[in-house]
């Protein structure tokens, strides 16, 4: 048995795990995918890599600014914004890919990747039993669920009758997400002259939400690579499409027309990713959502209190405080 099991190895889950591990708890993180960081995601393909989830960090609060500075001092992050622009607000990127943030946070943690939790049940000795897709069972004195709220609802719904309060599940179900389709497109090194901008945001476009020159983040790019993110409405329309290649081609065509770069419509290669839970459109207003159960259960994520990576970090820290309060109340170190 472990002290605390954490489902989800995104920013919130990893930050929570780090703080509780440092306090002296035994912590196990279980992640369904093969990578770390959640939407701080990097795809490696065609001899390069590109960020197809969160594409940059723009710190607001002092806590997150200190975290970003720590990563910058370690050369994991660098400033991406042109400092000569008016109203300069630094945006930070990872030259090695945004997934480097998750790998940094995961140092020293016990993590099981490629392990989907299929069931959660209380045991007779006041602990939680997690059943994995492999039929392996794990037990823990406390549980942190650090995944998108709709996924948490699915896994917790069977506990509605006997274990979980109806108000808790209603609050969890009230959280809503917008979808996004991300397209990564690579072009020959001999392409037309590249734009002078690093990215463009679209506020009222029916197809596009954002376009970025991802290769401008890399120290020695071998070819131009763009990342395109769809609008929420466009993603919702095509979310269940079995073939996303034509969908991505529509995005490229729209970008080519809107940006006056006709060659964007004909990439050398392209990869498409479907983000079902990309942006919390109706977040929970507080940093955590507690099940108020015995044994303890707490939900956290960027959907608690906001929608950014910064909110995810704050939520993960708040979850560590909540769990610690319900267990041994060990001294928790300051997070910097």
C-alpha positions as CSV (number, residue, x, y, z in Angstrom):
1,X,0.0,0.0,0.0
2,X,1.1,3.5,-0.8
3,X,0.1,6.6,1.2
4,X,-1.2,8.6,-1.8
5,X,-2.1,7.6,-5.3
6,X,-2.4,10.4,-7.9
7,X,-4.2,9.8,-11.2
8,X,-2.7,12.0,-13.9
9,X,0.8,13.2,-14.6
10,X,0.0,16.7,-15.9
11,X,1.2,19.9,-14.2
12,X,-1.2,19.6,-11.2
13,X,-0.6,15.9,-10.5
14,X,3.2,16.2,-10.7
15,X,3.4,19.4,-8.6
16,X,1.1,17.7,-6.0
17,X,3.3,14.6,-6.0
18,X,6.5,16.5,-5.7
19,X,5.4,18.4,-2.6
20,X,3.9,15.4,-0.8
21,X,6.9,13.2,-1.6
22,X,9.2,15.9,-0.2
23,X,7.1,16.0,3.0
24,X,7.8,12.3,3.5
25,X,4.7,10.5,2.1
26,X,5.0,7.5,-0.2
27,X,3.3,8.7,-3.5
28,X,2.5,6.8,-6.7
29,X,1.5,8.6,-9.9
30,X,-0.5,6.7,-12.4
31,X,-0.8,8.0,-16.0
32,X,-2.7,6.5,-18.9
33,X,-0.5,7.9,-21.6
34,X,3.2,7.3,-22.4
35,X,4.3,10.9,-21.8
36,X,4.4,13.3,-18.9
37,X,3.0,16.8,-18.6
38,X,-0.6,16.4,-19.9
39,X,-1.2,19.3,-22.3
40,X,2.4,20.5,-21.9
41,X,2.9,18.1,-24.8
42,X,5.6,17.7,-27.4
43,X,5.4,15.5,-30.5
44,X,8.6,14.1,-32.0
45,X,8.3,13.4,-35.7
46,X,10.3,13.7,-39.0
47,X,13.5,14.4,-37.2
48,X,12.2,17.3,-35.2
49,X,9.7,18.1,-32.5
50,X,6.8,20.5,-32.0
51,X,4.5,21.6,-29.2
52,X,1.0,20.6,-30.1
53,X,-0.6,21.4,-26.7
54,X,0.2,24.4,-24.6
55,X,2.6,26.3,-26.8
56,X,4.1,28.9,-24.3
57,X,3.8,30.0,-20.7
58,X,2.9,33.6,-19.8
59,X,3.3,33.9,-16.0
60,X,1.0,36.2,-14.0
61,X,1.4,35.5,-10.3
62,X,4.6,35.7,-8.3
63,X,4.6,32.0,-7.5
64,X,4.5,30.9,-11.1
65,X,7.0,33.6,-12.2
66,X,9.4,32.1,-9.6
67,X,8.8,28.6,-11.1
68,X,9.4,29.9,-14.6
69,X,12.6,31.7,-13.5
70,X,13.8,28.5,-11.9
71,X,13.3,26.6,-15.2
72,X,14.9,29.4,-17.1
73,X,18.0,29.3,-14.9
74,X,18.3,25.6,-15.7
75,X,18.0,26.5,-19.4
76,X,14.7,24.5,-19.7
77,X,12.8,27.6,-20.7
78,X,13.7,30.8,-22.6
79,X,11.9,34.0,-23.5
80,X,10.1,33.8,-26.9
81,X,8.5,37.2,-27.1
82,X,10.2,40.0,-29.0
83,X,11.3,42.4,-26.2
84,X,11.2,45.4,-28.5
85,X,7.4,45.2,-28.8
86,X,5.3,47.7,-26.9
87,X,3.6,46.5,-23.7
88,X,6.2,43.7,-23.5
89,X,4.9,40.7,-21.5
90,X,7.4,37.8,-21.6
91,X,6.2,34.5,-23.0
92,X,8.4,31.5,-22.3
93,X,9.0,28.4,-24.4
94,X,11.0,25.2,-24.0
95,X,13.6,24.8,-26.8
96,X,13.6,21.0,-26.1
97,X,9.8,21.0,-26.2
98,X,7.2,21.8,-23.5
99,X,7.2,18.2,-22.3
100,X,10.6,19.0,-20.7
101,X,8.6,20.8,-18.0
102,X,6.8,17.6,-17.1
103,X,10.1,15.6,-17.2
104,X,11.7,18.1,-14.8
105,X,8.7,17.9,-12.3
106,X,8.8,14.1,-12.5
107,X,12.3,13.8,-11.2
108,X,12.5,11.5,-8.1
109,X,8.8,10.5,-8.4
110,X,7.4,7.0,-8.6
111,X,5.3,7.0,-11.8
112,X,3.6,4.3,-13.8
113,X,3.0,5.3,-17.4
114,X,0.6,3.6,-19.9
115,X,-1.6,2.6,-17.0
116,X,-5.3,3.5,-17.3
117,X,-7.4,3.3,-14.1
118,X,-10.6,1.5,-14.9
119,X,-12.2,1.4,-11.4
120,X,-11.9,3.0,-8.0
121,X,-13.4,1.4,-4.9
122,X,-13.1,1.9,-1.1
123,X,-11.8,-1.0,0.9
124,X,-12.8,-2.3,4.3
125,X,-9.7,-0.9,5.9
126,X,-10.4,2.7,5.0
127,X,-8.3,3.0,1.9
128,X,-8.8,3.2,-1.9
129,X,-8.3,0.3,-4.3
130,X,-7.5,1.3,-7.9
131,X,-8.0,-1.3,-10.7
132,X,-5.8,-0.8,-13.7
133,X,-6.5,-1.8,-17.3
134,X,-4.0,-4.6,-16.9
135,X,-6.1,-5.9,-13.9
136,X,-3.4,-4.9,-11.5
137,X,-4.7,-3.5,-8.2
138,X,-3.2,-0.7,-6.2
139,X,-4.2,0.5,-2.7
140,X,-3.7,3.9,-1.2
141,X,-4.7,5.8,2.0
142,X,-5.6,8.8,0.0
143,X,-6.4,9.7,-3.6
144,X,-5.8,12.7,-5.8
145,X,-7.5,12.8,-9.2
146,X,-5.6,15.2,-11.5
147,X,-7.4,14.7,-14.8
148,X,-10.0,16.6,-16.7
149,X,-13.3,16.8,-14.8
150,X,-15.4,14.8,-17.4
151,X,-12.9,11.9,-17.2
152,X,-13.1,12.1,-13.4
153,X,-16.9,12.0,-13.6
154,X,-16.7,8.8,-15.6
155,X,-14.5,7.0,-13.2
156,X,-16.2,8.2,-10.1
157,X,-19.9,7.8,-11.2
158,X,-20.1,4.2,-9.9
159,X,-19.5,5.5,-6.4
160,X,-22.4,7.9,-6.5
161,X,-24.9,5.8,-4.5
162,X,-22.9,4.7,-1.4
163,X,-19.6,6.7,-1.2
164,X,-19.7,10.1,-2.8
165,X,-21.9,13.0,-2.0
166,X,-24.4,14.0,-4.7
167,X,-23.4,17.6,-4.5
168,X,-19.7,16.7,-5.1
169,X,-20.6,14.8,-8.3
170,X,-22.9,17.6,-9.4
171,X,-20.1,20.1,-9.0
172,X,-17.7,17.9,-10.8
173,X,-20.2,17.5,-13.7
174,X,-20.7,21.2,-13.9
175,X,-17.2,21.7,-15.3
176,X,-17.2,22.1,-19.1
177,X,-14.3,21.9,-21.6
178,X,-13.8,23.2,-25.2
179,X,-12.2,20.9,-27.7
180,X,-9.3,21.8,-30.0
181,X,-7.7,20.2,-33.1
182,X,-4.0,20.8,-33.4
183,X,-2.1,20.4,-36.7
184,X,1.7,20.3,-37.0
185,X,3.0,21.1,-40.5
186,X,6.5,20.9,-41.8
187,X,7.8,22.6,-44.9
188,X,10.9,22.3,-47.1
189,X,13.9,24.3,-45.9
190,X,13.8,26.1,-49.2
191,X,10.3,27.4,-48.6
192,X,9.2,31.0,-49.3
193,X,10.6,33.7,-46.9
194,X,9.2,33.1,-43.5
195,X,7.0,35.6,-41.7
196,X,8.6,38.0,-39.3
197,X,6.1,37.2,-36.6
198,X,6.3,34.2,-34.2
199,X,2.5,33.6,-33.8
200,X,-0.9,35.0,-34.6
201,X,-4.1,34.7,-32.5
202,X,-7.5,34.6,-34.2
203,X,-10.4,35.8,-32.0
204,X,-13.4,35.6,-34.4
205,X,-12.3,33.1,-37.1
206,X,-14.6,30.2,-37.7
207,X,-11.8,27.8,-38.3
208,X,-8.6,29.0,-36.6
209,X,-7.7,29.9,-33.0
210,X,-4.0,30.3,-33.2
211,X,-1.0,29.8,-35.5
212,X,2.6,29.7,-34.4
213,X,6.0,29.3,-36.1
214,X,7.0,26.5,-33.7
215,X,10.5,26.1,-35.3
216,X,11.4,29.6,-34.1
217,X,11.6,28.1,-30.5
218,X,14.4,25.7,-31.6
219,X,18.1,26.5,-31.4
220,X,19.0,25.2,-34.9
221,X,15.8,24.4,-36.8
222,X,16.3,22.2,-39.9
223,X,13.1,23.2,-41.5
224,X,10.1,25.5,-40.9
225,X,7.4,23.9,-38.7
226,X,4.1,25.5,-37.9
227,X,1.5,24.6,-35.3
228,X,-2.1,25.4,-36.0
229,X,-4.9,25.3,-33.3
230,X,-8.5,25.3,-34.3
231,X,-11.3,27.4,-32.9
232,X,-13.5,25.6,-30.3
233,X,-16.5,25.6,-32.6
234,X,-14.6,24.1,-35.5
235,X,-13.2,21.4,-33.3
236,X,-16.6,20.5,-31.9
237,X,-18.0,20.1,-35.4
238,X,-15.2,17.7,-36.4
239,X,-14.3,16.1,-33.1
240,X,-15.7,12.7,-34.0
241,X,-14.3,12.6,-37.5
242,X,-12.6,9.3,-38.2
243,X,-10.1,11.0,-40.5
244,X,-8.7,14.3,-39.3
245,X,-6.3,14.8,-42.3
246,X,-8.9,16.7,-44.4
247,X,-9.9,18.7,-41.3
248,X,-6.3,19.8,-40.9
249,X,-6.0,20.6,-44.6
250,X,-9.0,23.0,-44.2
251,X,-7.1,24.7,-41.3
252,X,-4.0,25.1,-43.4
253,X,-6.0,26.5,-46.3
254,X,-7.7,29.0,-44.0
255,X,-4.3,30.0,-42.5
256,X,-2.8,30.4,-46.0
257,X,-5.6,32.8,-47.0
258,X,-5.8,34.7,-43.8
259,X,-2.1,35.2,-43.4
260,X,-1.3,35.8,-47.1
261,X,1.1,32.9,-47.2
262,X,-0.3,30.6,-49.9
263,X,2.5,28.0,-49.5
264,X,1.2,27.2,-46.1
265,X,-1.5,25.1,-47.8
266,X,1.0,22.6,-49.2
267,X,3.2,21.2,-46.4
268,X,5.9,18.6,-46.9
269,X,4.3,16.6,-44.0
270,X,1.5,17.0,-41.5
271,X,0.4,15.5,-38.2
272,X,-3.0,16.1,-36.5
273,X,-4.0,15.7,-32.9
274,X,-7.5,15.7,-31.3
275,X,-7.7,17.4,-27.9
276,X,-11.1,16.5,-26.5
277,X,-10.5,18.5,-23.3
278,X,-8.3,21.4,-24.4
279,X,-9.6,24.4,-22.5
280,X,-11.8,24.6,-19.5
281,X,-14.7,26.8,-20.7
282,X,-16.6,26.5,-17.4
283,X,-14.1,25.9,-14.6
284,X,-14.7,25.1,-11.0
285,X,-14.2,28.4,-9.1
286,X,-11.9,27.0,-6.4
287,X,-8.4,25.6,-6.5
288,X,-9.5,22.1,-5.5
289,X,-12.7,20.1,-5.4
290,X,-12.8,17.8,-2.4
291,X,-14.9,14.7,-2.1
292,X,-15.0,15.1,1.7
293,X,-14.8,11.4,2.1
294,X,-13.0,9.0,4.3
295,X,-10.5,7.9,3.0
296,X,-9.6,11.3,1.5
297,X,-10.3,12.1,-2.2
298,X,-9.4,15.4,-3.9
299,X,-9.7,16.5,-7.5
300,X,-7.4,19.1,-9.0
301,X,-6.3,20.5,-12.3
302,X,-6.2,23.6,-14.5
303,X,-10.0,23.5,-14.5
304,X,-9.9,24.4,-10.8
305,X,-9.8,28.1,-10.5
306,X,-8.9,28.9,-14.1
307,X,-7.7,27.3,-17.3
308,X,-3.9,27.9,-17.6
309,X,-0.8,25.9,-16.6
310,X,-0.3,28.4,-13.8
311,X,-3.8,27.5,-12.5
312,X,-2.9,23.8,-12.7
313,X,0.2,24.4,-10.5
314,X,-1.7,26.4,-7.9
315,X,-4.4,23.7,-7.9
316,X,-1.8,20.9,-7.4
317,X,-0.3,22.8,-4.5
318,X,-3.7,23.3,-2.9
319,X,-4.5,19.5,-3.4
320,X,-1.2,18.7,-1.5
321,X,-2.4,20.9,1.4
322,X,-5.9,19.3,1.4
323,X,-4.6,15.7,1.4
324,X,-1.9,16.4,4.0
325,X,-4.6,18.0,6.3
326,X,-6.5,14.7,6.1
327,X,-3.6,12.4,6.7
328,X,-0.5,13.0,8.9
329,X,-0.3,16.8,8.7
330,X,3.4,16.7,8.0
331,X,5.3,20.0,7.4
332,X,5.0,21.0,3.8
333,X,7.9,23.0,2.3
334,X,7.4,26.3,0.6
335,X,7.1,25.9,-3.2
336,X,9.5,27.9,-5.3
